[in-house]
Amino acid sequence: MNDVSIAAVSAYAPRLRIDADEIADAWGQFHASGIDQKAVPEADEDALTMAVEAAERALAAAGRDGSAVAHLALGTTTPPMAEEDLTARLASMLGTPEDVTTRTVTGSTRAGAQALDAALDAGPWGEAVALVVASDCPRGEPDSEREHAAGAGAAAFVLEADGPGTIVDRASHVEPYPGTRFRATGDDETTGLGVTQYDREAFATTLGGATSDLEAALDVDAAAVQSPDGKLPYRAADALGVSVEDIAAADTVSTLGDTGAASPFLGAATAFADGAERLLLAAYGSGAGANAFVVDGAVPVATSLEGDTDLTYAEYLRRRGEITSDEPEGGGAYVSVPSWQRTIPQRHRLVAGRCPNCSTLNFPPDGTCYSCNERPDEYVPVKLPGTGTVEAVTQIEQGGAPPEFVEQQSKSGAFVSAVVALDGPDGEETVSAPTQVLTSGDEIVSVGDDVETTIRRIYTQEGVIRYGFKAQFTGAKR
């Protein structure tokens, strides 16, 4: 065991929620045991955007930023692209060095734990840190236990030498149990054979095998256990060597649903936020395999798990894309991938430019300066802090969206479009930029409202997802 430890933990879940009763009313029953409600990603959220939300919070809790990251890993079973290196975009959004070591782990709900295990072997990194993120939004066939349980969320661990969270022991265990949970190539929906006793045996035997290989005593305050539903973790308590109270101390499945690879990470963040100082993290992946870690110490935590918008079942189906329309034939405003790529620093990290001739801040830093009308050979890069104020605002109603945003509007309904005065780094000068403003429920955005930027999906064109900043309404005025 090397001296890599946990510096901070974070957790994020989408603000949208649907109650189990809504689904039960639609189908006549609710198949997922022990779940009261679950988190639902907005139309412009996916595993990558949730990973950014969690990663930024974890780095802030550790007192670091993206420039300190030497090792970046992402675990997910729901990558938004079946074949593309997601960590390249994640690294860009976080502003990590270009020589950062990256790793993407997928194909199993223990992907986050496997990424954590590999990162522990890779460190330490001197004065730098590692960032391990688990993010997931699984789905299943509409009237199935998998779909009724399927939630969404992300969590992240920052690792460094001599951090407050000591990993005193870790172990893994595999045994062949095919068919408990799987997703065929080309499918979006997870399924399983549904042999109840077989599923329970695979879960308990594999997780129990991992914890039995631990040498550290399991006198823990909480056990963050993989939670495909709200009952299975408790049925495995004896095999794990923990109490049901330990499992309850890290519960998130009852309010967020089955969060896949993020499940044990979210449980760990919740337990640390509630004051746990010794924790078992136990991740399970069908097939079957398990990883177990014992963490000792009070770890700094940043969480954003509260929901603020309840969905009807019809609204839920719209968010899932079950009853919505795609971009109309002919498409919208065409922006080639090479053209989009050249603006990634602005879209991902809000990199403005200062004119070398008159010192005026320009966003985007391209072409003629707004102030002196000179065209400099090169602008001086300046990163904006991501706060701003609404200068002009309108709401785009049904049928009024540009073609490239029709799919989003079909899923989410009317959206707010605004011109936002983005703050400069000195807090005095601003630059204006058009963007969508994300709202909750019946919030009304007005001129003068404060906003903060976040990363979301913009639209998909030519099969390539375009990501960039949007503004998040904070509800305050300056």
For each residue, the residues with C-beta under 8 A, 3 or more apart:
1: 167 168 169 170
2: 120 121 123 124
3: 124 161 162
4: 119 120 123 124 130 159 160 161 167
5: 159 160 161 162 163 164 165 166 167 297
6: 9 157 158 159 163 164 165 166 167 295 297 299
7: 62 64 129 158 159 160 163 164 165 299 300
8: 58 59 61 62 157 158 163 299 300 301 302
9: 6 58 61 155 156 157 158 165 265 268 269 272 299 300 301 302
10: 54 55 57 58 61 155 156 269 301 302 303
11: 54 57 153 154 155 252 265 266 269 270 273 301 302 303 304 305
12: 50 53 54 57 153 154 155 303 304 305
13: 39 151 152 153 154 256 259 266 304 305 307
14: 39 40 41 42 45 50 152 153 307
15: 42 306 307 308 309 440
16: 39 40 41 42 307 309 311 319
17: 37 38 39 40 307 309 310 311
18: 22 23 37 38 40 310 311 312 313 316
19: 22 23 36 37 310
20: 23 24 30 32 35 36 37 38 148
21: 24 25 30
22: 18 19 25 26 311 312 313 316
23: 18 19 20 26 27 30 148 313 316
24: 20 21 27 28 29 30
25: 21 22 313
26: 22 23 313
27: 23 24 30 143 148
28: 24
29: 24
30: 20 21 23 24 27 35 148
31: 143 144 145 148 149
32: 20 35 145 148 149 229 230 257 258
33: 229 230 231 232
34: 229 230 231 253 254
35: 20 30 32 38 148 149 151 229 230 253 254 257 258
36: 19 20 254 255
37: 17 18 19 20 255 257 307
38: 17 18 20 35 149 150 151 152 255 256 257 258
39: 13 14 16 17 151 152 153 255 256 257 259 307
40: 14 16 17 18 151 152 311 316 319 320
41: 14 16 45 46 50 137 152 319
42: 14 15 16 45 319 412 438 456
43: 319 321 407 408 411 412 457
44: 49 408 412 456 457 458 470
45: 14 41 42 49 50 137 152 456 457
46: 41 49 50 78 80 137 457 465
47: 50 51 76 78 79 80 86 135 136 137 154
48: 51 52 79 80 86 89 90 135 467
49: 44 45 46 52 53 454 455 456 457 467
50: 12 14 41 45 46 47 53 54 135 137 152 153 154
51: 47 48 54 55 74 76 86 90 133 135 154 156
52: 48 49 55 56 90 93 94 454 455
53: 12 49 50 56 57 154 304 454 455
54: 10 11 12 50 51 57 58 133 135 154 155 156
55: 10 51 52 58 59 90 94 131 133 156
56: 52 53 59 60 94
57: 10 11 12 53 54 60 61 156 302 303 304
58: 8 9 10 54 55 61 62 131 133 156 157 158 302
59: 8 55 56 62 64 65 66 68 69 94 131 158
60: 56 57 63 64 65 302
61: 8 9 10 57 58 158 300 301 302
62: 7 8 58 59 129 158 160 163 300
63: 60
64: 7 59 60 68 69 129 158
65: 59 60 68 95
66: 59 69 91 94 95 96
67: 95 96 97
68: 59 64 65 127 128 129
69: 59 64 66 72 91 94 96 97 100 128 129 130 131
70: 97 100 101 125 126 128 129 130
71: 100 101 102 103 119 122 123 125 128 129 130 131 159
72: 69 87 90 91 94 96 100 101 102 103 130 131 133
73: 87 102 103 104 105 115 116 118 119 130 131 132 133
74: 51 86 87 90 103 104 105 115 133 134 135
75: 104 105 106 111 112 113 114 115 116 132 133 134 135 261
76: 47 51 79 86 104 105 106 111 112 134 135 136 260 261 262
77: 106 107 108 109 111 136 138 183 190 260 261
78: 46 47 136 137 138 139 260
79: 47 48 76 82 84 86 104 106
80: 46 47 48 86 457 465
81: 84 86 465
82: 79
83:
84: 79 81
85: 88 89 102 104
86: 47 48 51 74 76 79 80 81 89 90 104
87: 72 73 74 90 91 102 103 104
88: 85 91 92 102
89: 48 85 86 92 93 348 467
90: 48 51 52 55 72 74 86 87 93 94 102 133
91: 66 69 72 87 88 94 96 98 100 102
92: 88 89 95 344 348 349
93: 52 89 90 348 349 455 467
94: 52 55 56 59 66 69 72 90 91 131
95: 65 66 67 92 349 383
96: 66 67 69 72 91 100
97: 67 69 70 100
98: 91
99:
100: 69 70 71 72 91 96 97
101: 70 71 72 122
102: 71 72 73 85 87 88 90 91
103: 71 72 73 74 87 115 118 119
104: 73 74 75 76 79 85 86 87
105: 73 74 75 76 108 111 112 114 115 118
106: 75 76 77 79 111
107: 77 111
108: 77 105 111 114 261 285 286 287 289
109: 77 136 181 226 228 260 261 263 283 284 285 286
110: 113 114 226 261 283 284 285 289 290 291
111: 75 76 77 105 106 107 108 114 115 134 261 285
112: 75 76 105 115 116 132 133 134 155 261 262 264 265 283
113: 75 110 116 117 134 261 264 281 283 291 293
114: 75 105 108 110 111 117 118 283 285 291
115: 73 74 75 103 105 111 112 118 119 132 133 134
116: 73 75 112 113 119 120 132 157 291 293
117: 113 114 120 121 170 172 291 293
118: 73 103 105 114 115 121 122
119: 4 71 73 103 115 116 122 123 130 132 159
120: 2 4 116 117 123 159 167 170
121: 2 117 118
122: 71 101 118 119 125 130
123: 2 4 71 119 120 130 159 161
124: 2 3 4 160 161
125: 70 71 122 128 129 130 160 161
126: 70 161
127: 68
128: 68 69 70 71 125 160
129: 7 62 64 68 69 70 71 125 158 159 160
130: 4 69 70 71 72 73 119 122 123 125 158 159 160
131: 55 58 59 69 71 72 73 94 156 157 158 159
132: 73 75 112 115 116 119 156 157 159
133: 51 54 55 58 72 73 74 75 90 112 115 154 155 156 157
134: 74 75 76 111 112 113 115 154 155 156 261 262 265
135: 47 48 50 51 54 74 75 76 153 154 155 261 262
136: 47 76 77 78 109 152 153 154 259 260 261 262 263
137: 41 45 46 47 50 78 150 151 152 153 259 260
138: 77 78 146 150 151 190 258 259 260
139: 78 146 147 150 188 189 190 320
140: 144 145 146 147 148 149 150 189 190 191
141: 144 146 147 189 191
142: 147 322
143: 27 31 147
144: 31 140 141 147 148 191
145: 31 32 140 148 149 194 229
146: 138 139 140 141 149 150 181 189 190 191 192 258
147: 139 140 141 142 143 144 150 189
148: 20 23 27 30 31 32 35 140 144 145
149: 31 32 35 38 140 145 146 228 229 253 257 258
150: 38 137 138 139 140 146 147 190 257 258
151: 13 35 38 39 40 137 138 253 256 257 258 259
152: 13 14 38 39 40 41 45 50 136 137 256 257 259
153: 11 12 13 14 39 50 135 136 137 252 256 259 262 266 305
154: 11 12 13 47 50 51 53 54 133 134 135 136 262 265 266
155: 9 10 11 12 54 112 133 134 135 262 265 266 268 269
156: 9 10 51 54 55 57 58 131 132 133 134 265
157: 6 8 9 58 116 131 132 133 265
158: 6 7 8 9 58 59 61 62 64 129 130 131 163
159: 4 5 6 7 71 119 120 123 129 130 131 132 163
160: 4 5 7 62 124 125 128 129 130 163
161: 3 4 5 123 124 125 126
162: 3 5
163: 5 6 7 8 62 158 159 160 166 297 299
164: 5 6 7 297 298 299 300
165: 5 6 7 9 272 295 296 297 298 299
166: 5 6 163 295 296 297
167: 1 4 5 6 120 170 293 294 295
168: 1 216 294 295 296
169: 1 214 215 216 293 294
170: 1 117 120 167 214 291 292 293 294
171: 210 211 213 214 291 292
172: 117 210 213 289 290 291 292
173: 206 207 209 210 212 213 289 290 292
174: 206 287 288 289 290
175: 202 205 206 209 288 289
176: 287 288
177: 180 198 201 202 205 206 286 287 288
178: 182 287
179: 182 192 193 195 198 286
180: 177 192 193 198 199 202 203 286 287 288
181: 109 146 190 191 192 199 228 286
182: 178 179 190 191 192 286
183: 77 187 188 189 190 191
184: 187
185:
186:
187: 183 184
188: 139 183
189: 139 140 141 146 147 183
190: 77 138 139 140 146 150 181 182 183
191: 140 141 144 146 181 182 183
192: 146 179 180 181 182 199 286
193: 179 180 198
194: 145 199
195: 179 198 199
196: 199 200
197: 200 201
198: 177 179 180 193 195 201 202
199: 180 181 192 194 195 196 202 203 232
200: 196 197 203 204 232 235 236
201: 177 197 198 204 205
202: 175 177 180 198 199 205 206 286 288
203: 180 199 200 206 207 226 232 235 236 284 288
204: 200 201 207 208 235 236 239 240
205: 175 177 201 202 208 209 239 288
206: 173 174 175 177 202 203 209 210 284 288 289 290
207: 173 203 204 210 211 225 226 236 239 240 282 284 290 292
208: 204 205 211 212 236 239 240 241
209: 173 175 205 206 212 213 290
210: 171 172 173 206 207 213 214 282 290 291 292
211: 171 207 208 214 218 239 240 241 280 282 292
212: 173 208 209 241
213: 171 172 173 209 210 292
214: 169 170 171 210 211 218 292 294
215: 169
216: 168 169 294
217:
218: 211 214 240 241 242 280 294
219: 278
220: 223 242 246 276 278 279 280 294
221: 246 249 271 275 276 277 278 279
222: 246 247 249 250 267 268 271 274 276 279 280
223: 220 233 237 240 242 246 247 249 250 279 280 282
224: 250 264 265 266 267 268 270 271 279 280 281 282
225: 207 233 236 240 242 247 250 264 267 280 282 284
226: 109 110 203 207 233 263 264 282 283 284 290
227: 230 232 233 251 252 253 258 259 263 264 267
228: 109 149 181 232 253 258 263
229: 32 33 34 35 145 149 232 253 258
230: 32 33 34 35 227 233 251 253 254
231: 33 34 234 235
232: 33 199 200 203 227 228 229 235 236
233: 223 225 226 227 230 236 237 247 253
234: 231 237 244 247
235: 200 203 204 231 232
236: 200 203 204 207 208 225 232 233 239 240
237: 223 233 234 240 242 243 244 246 247
238: 241
239: 204 205 207 208 211 236
240: 204 207 208 211 218 223 225 236 237 280 282
241: 208 211 212 218 238
242: 218 220 223 225 237 246 247 280
243: 237 246 247
244: 234 237 247 248
245: 248 249
246: 220 221 222 223 237 242 243 249 250 280
247: 222 223 225 233 234 237 242 243 244 250 251
248: 244 245 251
249: 221 222 223 245 246 271 274 276
250: 222 223 224 225 246 247 267 268 270 271 276 279
251: 227 230 247 248 254 267 270
252: 11 153 227 255 256 259 263 266 267 270 305
253: 34 35 149 151 227 228 229 230 233 256 257 258 259 263
254: 34 35 36 230 251
255: 36 37 38 39 252 305 307
256: 13 38 39 151 152 153 252 253 259 266 305
257: 32 35 37 38 39 149 150 151 152 253
258: 32 35 38 138 146 149 150 151 227 228 229 253 263
259: 13 39 136 137 138 151 152 153 227 252 253 256 262 263 266
260: 76 77 78 109 136 137 138 263
261: 75 76 77 108 109 110 111 112 113 134 135 136 265 283
262: 76 112 134 135 136 153 154 155 259 265 266
263: 109 136 226 227 228 252 253 258 259 260 266 267 283
264: 112 113 224 225 226 227 267 268 281 282 283
265: 9 11 112 134 154 155 156 157 224 261 262 268 269 281
266: 11 13 153 154 155 224 252 256 259 262 263 269 270 305
267: 222 224 225 227 250 251 252 263 264 270 271 281
268: 9 155 222 224 250 264 265 271 272 279 281 295
269: 9 10 11 155 265 266 272 273 301 303
270: 11 224 250 251 252 266 267 273 274 303 305
271: 221 222 224 249 250 267 268 274 276 279
272: 9 165 268 269 275 276 279 298 299 301
273: 11 269 270 301 303
274: 222 249 270 271
275: 221 272 298
276: 220 221 222 249 250 271 272 279
277: 221 296 297 298
278: 219 220 221 294 295 296 297
279: 220 221 222 223 224 250 268 271 272 276 294 295
280: 211 218 220 222 223 224 225 240 242 246 292 293 294
281: 113 224 264 265 267 268 291 292 293 294 295
282: 207 210 211 223 224 225 226 240 264 290 291 292 293
283: 109 110 112 113 114 226 261 263 264 290 291 292
284: 109 110 203 206 207 225 226 288 289 290
285: 108 109 110 111 114 288 289 290
286: 108 109 177 179 180 181 182 192 202
287: 108 174 176 177 178 180
288: 174 175 176 177 180 202 203 205 206 284 285
289: 108 110 172 173 174 175 206 284 285
290: 110 172 173 174 206 207 209 210 226 282 283 284 285
291: 110 113 114 116 117 170 171 172 210 281 282 283
292: 170 171 172 173 207 210 211 213 214 280 281 282 283
293: 113 116 117 167 169 170 280 281 282
294: 167 168 169 170 214 216 218 220 278 279 280 281
295: 6 165 166 167 168 268 278 279 281 299
296: 165 166 168 277 278
297: 5 6 163 164 165 166 277 278
298: 164 165 272 275 277
299: 6 7 8 9 163 164 165 272 295
300: 7 8 9 61 62 164
301: 8 9 10 11 61 269 272 273
302: 8 9 10 11 57 58 60 61
303: 10 11 12 57 269 270 273
304: 11 12 13 53 57
305: 11 12 13 153 252 255 256 266 270
306: 15
307: 13 14 15 16 17 37 39 255 310
308: 15 440 441
309: 15 16 17 440 441
310: 17 18 19 307
311: 16 17 18 22 40 315 316 319
312: 18 22 315 316
313: 18 22 23 25 26 316 317
314: 317 318 323
315: 311 312 318 319
316: 18 22 23 40 311 312 313 319 320
317: 313 314 320 322 323
318: 314 315 321 322 323 324 410 411 412 413
319: 16 40 41 42 43 311 315 316 411 412
320: 40 139 316 317
321: 43 318 324 411
322: 142 317 318
323: 314 317 318
324: 318 321 407 410 411
325: 328 406 407 410
326: 406 407 410
327: 331 332 403 404 406 407 459 460
328: 325 331 403 406
329:
330: 403
331: 327 328 334 403 404 461
332: 327 402 403 404 405 406 459 461
333: 402 403 404
334: 331 461
335: 339 340 461 466
336: 339 340
337: 340 341 462 464
338: 341 342
339: 335 336 342 343
340: 335 336 337 343 344 347 466
341: 337 338 344
342: 338 339
343: 339 340 346 347 364
344: 92 340 341 347 348
345: 348 349 351 381
346: 343 349 350 351 352 363 364 365
347: 340 343 344 458 467 468 469
348: 89 92 93 344 345 455 467 468 469
349: 92 93 95 345 346 383
350: 346 363 383 384 385 386 422 453 469
351: 345 346 365 381 382 383 384
352: 346 361 362 363 364 365 379 381 382 383 384 422 424 431
353: 361 362 363 364 365 366 379 380 381 382
354: 359 360 361 362 365 379 380 382
355: 358 359 360 361 362 369 371 372 374 376 379 380
356: 359 376 378 379 380
357: 369 372 374 376
358: 355 369 371 372 374
359: 354 355 356
360: 354 355 369 370 371 372
361: 352 353 354 355 382 424 429 430 431
362: 352 353 354 355 365 366 369 370 379 431
363: 346 350 352 353 384 422 431 432 433
364: 343 346 352 353
365: 346 351 352 353 354 362 379 381
366: 353 362 379
367: 375
368: 373 374 375
369: 355 357 358 360 362 372 373 374 375 376
370: 360 362
371: 355 358 360
372: 355 357 358 360 369
373: 368 369
374: 355 357 358 368 369
375: 367 368 369
376: 355 356 357 369 379
377:
378: 356
379: 352 353 354 355 356 362 365 366 376
380: 353 354 355 356
381: 345 351 352 353 365
382: 351 352 353 354 361 424 425
383: 95 349 350 351 352 425
384: 350 351 352 363 422 423 424 425 431
385: 350 423 425
386: 350 422 452 453 469
387: 422 423 450 451 452 453
388: 420 421 422 423 430 450 451 452 453 471
389: 420 421 423 430 448 449 450 451 478
390: 393 418 419 420 421 437 445 446 447 448 449 451 471
391: 418 419 420 421 432 447
392: 418 419 447
393: 390 416 417 418 419 437 445 446 447
394: 416 417 418
395: 414 415 416 417
396: 400 401 405 409 414 415 416 417
397: 400 414
398: 409 413 414
399:
400: 396 397
401: 396 405 406 408 409 415
402: 332 333 405 406
403: 327 328 330 331 332 333 406
404: 327 331 332 333 459 461
405: 332 396 401 402 408 409 415 459
406: 325 326 327 328 332 401 402 403 409 410
407: 43 324 325 326 327 410 411 459 460
408: 43 44 401 405 411 412 415 457 459
409: 396 398 401 405 406 412 413 414 415
410: 318 324 325 326 406 407
411: 43 318 319 321 324 407 408
412: 42 43 44 318 319 408 409 415
413: 318 398 409
414: 395 396 397 398 409
415: 395 396 401 405 408 409 412 436
416: 393 394 395 396 436 437 438 439 445 473
417: 393 394 395 396 434 435 436 437
418: 390 391 392 393 394 434 435 436 437 445 451 471
419: 390 391 392 393 432 433 434
420: 388 389 390 391 432 433 434 435 437 451 471
421: 388 389 390 391 430 431 432
422: 350 352 363 384 386 387 388 430 431 432 433 453
423: 384 385 387 388 389 427 430
424: 352 361 382 384 427 428 429 430 431
425: 382 383 384 385
426: 429
427: 423 424
428: 424
429: 361 424 426
430: 361 388 389 421 422 423 424
431: 352 361 362 363 384 421 422 424
432: 363 391 419 420 421 422
433: 363 419 420 422
434: 417 418 419 420
435: 417 418 420 453 469 470 471
436: 415 416 417 418 456 470 471
437: 390 393 416 417 418 420 445 451 470 471 472 473
438: 42 416 454 456 470 471 472 473
439: 416 443 444 445 473
440: 15 308 309 443 473
441: 308 309
442:
443: 439 440 473 475
444: 439
445: 390 393 416 418 437 439 449 473
446: 390 393 449 477
447: 390 391 392 393
448: 389 390 477 478
449: 389 390 445 446 473 474 475 476 477
450: 387 388 389 474 475 476 477 478
451: 387 388 389 390 418 420 437 471 472 473 474
452: 386 387 388 471 472 474
453: 350 386 387 388 422 435 469 470 471 472
454: 49 52 53 438 469 470 471 472
455: 49 52 53 93 348 467 468 469 470
456: 42 44 45 49 436 438 467 468 469 470
457: 43 44 45 46 49 80 408 460 465 466 467
458: 44 347 466 467 468 470
459: 327 332 404 405 407 408 466
460: 327 407 457 463 464 465 466
461: 331 332 334 335 404 464 466
462: 337
463: 460
464: 337 460 461
465: 46 80 81 457 460
466: 335 340 457 458 459 460 461
467: 48 49 89 93 347 348 455 456 457 458
468: 347 348 455 456 458
469: 347 348 350 386 435 453 454 455 456
470: 44 435 436 437 438 453 454 455 456 458
471: 388 390 418 420 435 436 437 438 451 452 453 454
472: 437 438 451 452 453 454
473: 416 437 438 439 440 443 445 449 451
474: 449 450 451 452
475: 443 449 450
476: 449 450
477: 446 448 449 450
478: 389 448 450
